[in-house]
Amino acid sequence: MVMILTKWNAVAEWRRLMGPTDPEEAKLLSPDSIRAQFGISKLKNIVHGASNAYEAKEVVNRLFEDPEEI
């Protein structure tokens, strides 16, 4: 599933919900996060998100023909 989150501070908020990349670390530092609950390993951590707003915009532009119409 691909999602475009549109809200103020979306990247930071999504990263907080995802938790640390390593699910074992996520279980310690952010036990309610998506990765803590469903991640298997650093490579199979169940979810991905952009690191910053610039990266997010680049990915959206690659995946969607005209993201302004969404």
C-alpha positions in Angstrom: 0.0 0.0 0.0 1.3 3.5 -0.9 0.0 6.5 1.0 0.6 10.2 0.7 0.3 11.8 4.1 -0.6 15.5 3.9 -0.5 17.4 7.2 1.8 19.8 8.9 5.0 17.9 10.0 3.8 14.7 8.2 7.3 13.2 7.8 8.2 13.6 11.5 4.8 12.4 12.7 5.0 9.3 10.4 8.5 8.5 11.6 7.4 8.7 15.2 4.5 6.3 14.5 6.9 3.9 12.6 9.5 3.8 15.4 13.2 3.0 15.1 14.3 1.0 12.0 15.4 -2.0 14.1 12.3 -3.7 15.6 14.2 -4.8 18.7 15.3 -1.3 19.4 11.7 -0.1 18.7 10.4 -2.6 21.3 12.6 -0.9 23.9 12.3 2.8 22.9 8.9 2.9 21.3 6.8 -0.2 22.2 3.6 1.1 20.7 5.2 1.9 17.3 4.4 -0.1 14.1 7.8 -1.6 13.9 7.9 -2.7 17.5 4.6 -4.5 17.0 5.0 -6.0 13.6 8.6 -5.7 12.5 10.7 -8.9 12.1 14.3 -7.5 11.5 16.1 -4.4 10.3 15.5 -5.5 6.7 11.9 -6.7 7.3 10.7 -3.9 9.5 7.2 -3.8 7.9 7.0 -0.2 6.9 8.9 2.6 5.1 8.8 6.3 5.2 10.9 9.2 3.8 13.7 10.5 6.0 12.8 14.2 5.2 10.4 16.3 3.3 12.7 16.6 0.2 12.9 12.8 -0.1 9.2 12.4 0.4 8.4 14.9 -2.4 10.9 13.1 -4.7 9.2 9.7 -4.1 5.7 11.1 -4.5 6.8 12.6 -7.9 8.2 9.3 -9.1 5.2 7.3 -8.0 2.4 9.6 -9.1 1.9 11.3 -12.4 0.4 14.5 -11.0 0.3 14.4 -7.2 -1.3 17.9 -7.1 -4.5 16.4 -8.4 -4.7 13.8 -5.6 
